[in-house]
Amino acid sequence: MFRPSSRDRALAPDLERFMAERAGAHIVEVNSSHAAMVSHPDAVTRLIERADRGTP
């Protein structure tokens, strides 16, 4: 699972999407900077919990 940040300035969002798709990752996007875990902790927590359960 992967979470690109649509307003990331450290890594280009298009590059993040390309790498995630190439890796076959499940993609969930948030409207955030590079630090999505700080600005959207609930969304990141849900993503981690889904990964732990093995559900897409």
C-alpha positions as CSV (number, residue, x, y, z in Angstrom):
1,M,0.0,0.0,0.0
2,F,1.2,3.4,-0.8
3,R,0.0,6.9,-0.1
4,P,1.2,9.6,-2.5
5,S,0.7,13.2,-1.4
6,S,-0.8,15.4,-4.1
7,R,1.0,18.5,-2.9
8,D,4.4,16.9,-2.2
9,R,7.3,19.1,-3.0
10,A,10.0,16.6,-1.9
11,L,9.0,14.0,-4.5
12,A,6.9,14.8,-7.5
13,P,3.4,13.3,-7.2
14,D,3.6,11.9,-10.7
15,L,6.8,10.1,-9.9
16,E,5.3,8.7,-6.7
17,R,2.3,7.4,-8.7
18,F,4.6,5.9,-11.3
19,M,6.7,4.1,-8.7
20,A,3.6,2.8,-6.9
21,E,2.0,1.5,-10.0
22,R,5.3,-0.1,-11.1
23,A,5.5,-1.9,-7.8
24,G,1.8,-3.0,-8.0
25,A,1.0,-1.1,-4.8
26,H,-2.5,-0.2,-3.7
27,I,-2.7,3.6,-4.0
28,V,-4.6,6.0,-1.8
29,E,-4.0,9.8,-2.2
30,V,-4.4,12.6,0.2
31,N,-4.3,16.4,-0.5
32,S,-1.2,16.9,1.6
33,S,2.5,17.8,1.6
34,H,5.2,15.3,2.0
35,A,4.3,14.9,5.7
36,A,0.9,13.3,5.3
37,M,1.4,11.4,8.5
38,V,1.4,14.7,10.4
39,S,-1.4,16.5,8.6
40,H,-3.6,13.5,8.0
41,P,-2.9,11.0,10.9
42,D,-6.3,9.3,10.8
43,A,-6.0,8.6,7.0
44,V,-2.5,7.1,7.5
45,T,-3.7,5.0,10.5
46,R,-6.5,3.6,8.4
47,L,-4.1,2.7,5.6
48,I,-1.7,1.0,8.0
49,E,-4.6,-1.0,9.6
50,R,-5.8,-2.1,6.2
51,A,-2.3,-3.3,5.3
52,D,-2.1,-5.2,8.6
53,R,-5.4,-6.9,7.8
54,G,-4.2,-7.6,4.2
55,T,-7.3,-5.9,2.6
56,P,-7.1,-3.5,-0.3
